[in-house]
């Protein structure tokens, strides 16, 4: 697992004051962006994004759609105060994040963390529409 503590702190600082629906949407949208930005030769890297899980899979998901669906389902169960870790436990994910791919040299998690403000605003708007 790659830990990007600075990026994580910046992103999750946006969670303060969120209700359950906002948190759920924030996590789901963050994960969608990370998955979409993950390079996909075979799709194994995309298939290994999870929430609060240390497992890995040999499955492939080149489009990322199955993984995004799975994460959205998991995110829908989250409550404010829950521990939330979007992670990928493949041994080489850190290398991809740090720019080994010419497709995305600026990483997936770092770029998404830098968008935390926009993601939190989007999550608030979406949650407000549901109420």
C-alpha positions as CSV (number, residue, x, y, z in Angstrom):
1,X,0.0,0.0,0.0
2,X,1.3,3.5,-0.9
3,X,0.7,6.1,1.7
4,X,0.6,9.7,0.6
5,X,0.1,11.4,4.0
6,X,0.3,14.9,2.7
7,X,-2.2,14.3,0.0
8,X,-4.5,12.3,2.3
9,X,-4.4,15.0,5.0
10,X,-5.3,17.7,2.5
11,X,-8.1,15.7,1.0
12,X,-9.6,14.4,4.2
13,X,-9.5,17.8,5.9
14,X,-12.4,18.6,3.6
15,X,-14.5,16.0,5.4
16,X,-15.0,18.1,8.5
17,X,-18.6,19.1,8.8
18,X,-20.0,16.6,6.3
19,X,-23.0,14.5,6.9
20,X,-23.2,10.8,6.0
21,X,-24.5,11.4,2.4
22,X,-21.8,14.0,1.8
23,X,-19.1,11.7,3.0
24,X,-20.4,8.9,0.9
25,X,-20.4,11.0,-2.2
26,X,-17.0,12.5,-1.4
27,X,-15.4,9.0,-1.1
28,X,-17.2,7.6,-4.2
29,X,-16.3,10.6,-6.4
30,X,-12.7,10.6,-5.1
31,X,-12.4,6.9,-5.9
32,X,-14.0,7.3,-9.3
33,X,-11.4,9.9,-10.2
34,X,-8.5,7.8,-8.9
35,X,-9.7,4.8,-10.8
36,X,-10.3,6.7,-14.0
37,X,-6.7,8.1,-13.8
38,X,-5.1,4.8,-13.1
39,X,-3.2,3.5,-16.2
40,X,-4.7,0.4,-17.6
41,X,-2.5,-1.9,-19.6
42,X,-4.4,-5.0,-18.5
43,X,-6.7,-3.3,-16.0
44,X,-5.3,-5.1,-12.9
45,X,-4.2,-1.8,-11.3
46,X,-7.7,-0.4,-11.8
47,X,-9.3,-3.5,-10.4
48,X,-7.3,-3.3,-7.2
49,X,-8.7,0.0,-5.8
50,X,-10.6,-0.8,-2.6
51,X,-11.9,0.9,0.5
52,X,-10.6,-0.3,3.9
53,X,-9.3,-3.6,2.5
54,X,-5.9,-5.1,2.3
55,X,-6.6,-7.7,-0.3
56,X,-5.4,-7.8,-3.9
57,X,-7.0,-9.5,-6.9
58,X,-5.7,-10.8,-10.2
59,X,-8.9,-9.7,-11.9
60,X,-8.7,-7.1,-14.7
61,X,-11.0,-4.2,-15.1
62,X,-9.6,-2.1,-18.0
63,X,-12.5,0.4,-18.0
64,X,-12.7,0.5,-14.2
65,X,-16.5,0.3,-14.2
66,X,-16.8,-2.8,-12.1
67,X,-14.4,-1.4,-9.5
68,X,-16.2,1.9,-9.4
69,X,-19.5,0.1,-8.9
70,X,-18.0,-2.0,-6.0
71,X,-16.5,1.1,-4.4
72,X,-19.8,3.1,-4.7
73,X,-21.6,0.3,-3.0
74,X,-19.1,0.2,-0.1
75,X,-19.1,4.1,0.1
76,X,-22.9,4.1,0.4
77,X,-22.6,2.3,3.8
78,X,-20.1,4.8,5.3
79,X,-21.0,6.9,8.2
80,X,-19.3,10.1,9.6
81,X,-16.7,8.9,12.0
82,X,-15.8,5.7,10.0
83,X,-12.3,5.1,9.1
84,X,-12.0,5.6,5.3
85,X,-9.0,4.5,3.3
86,X,-9.0,4.4,-0.5
87,X,-6.1,2.1,-1.3
88,X,-4.5,-0.1,-3.8
89,X,-2.3,-2.9,-2.4
90,X,-0.5,-3.9,-5.5
91,X,3.3,-3.8,-5.1
92,X,3.8,-1.5,-8.0
93,X,1.0,1.0,-7.4
94,X,3.5,3.5,-5.8
95,X,5.6,3.4,-8.9
96,X,2.6,4.2,-11.0
97,X,1.6,7.0,-8.6
98,X,5.0,8.6,-8.7
99,X,5.0,8.8,-12.5
100,X,6.3,5.7,-14.2
101,X,3.5,5.8,-16.7
102,X,3.8,8.2,-19.6
103,X,0.1,8.1,-19.8
104,X,-0.3,9.8,-16.4
105,X,3.0,11.0,-15.1
106,X,1.5,13.1,-12.3
107,X,-0.2,10.3,-10.4
108,X,-3.8,9.4,-9.6
109,X,-4.1,10.0,-5.9
110,X,-2.1,13.2,-5.8
111,X,-4.1,14.8,-8.6
112,X,-7.4,13.8,-6.9
113,X,-6.3,15.0,-3.5
114,X,-5.5,18.4,-5.1
115,X,-9.2,18.5,-6.2
116,X,-10.6,17.8,-2.8
117,X,-12.2,21.2,-2.5
118,X,-14.1,20.8,-5.8
119,X,-15.0,17.2,-4.9
120,X,-16.4,18.3,-1.5
121,X,-18.5,21.1,-3.1
122,X,-19.9,18.6,-5.6
123,X,-20.7,16.1,-2.8
124,X,-22.5,18.9,-0.9
125,X,-24.6,19.8,-3.9
126,X,-25.5,16.2,-4.6
127,X,-26.4,15.5,-1.0
128,X,-28.5,18.6,-0.8
129,X,-30.5,17.5,-3.9
130,X,-31.3,14.2,-2.1
131,X,-32.8,16.0,0.9
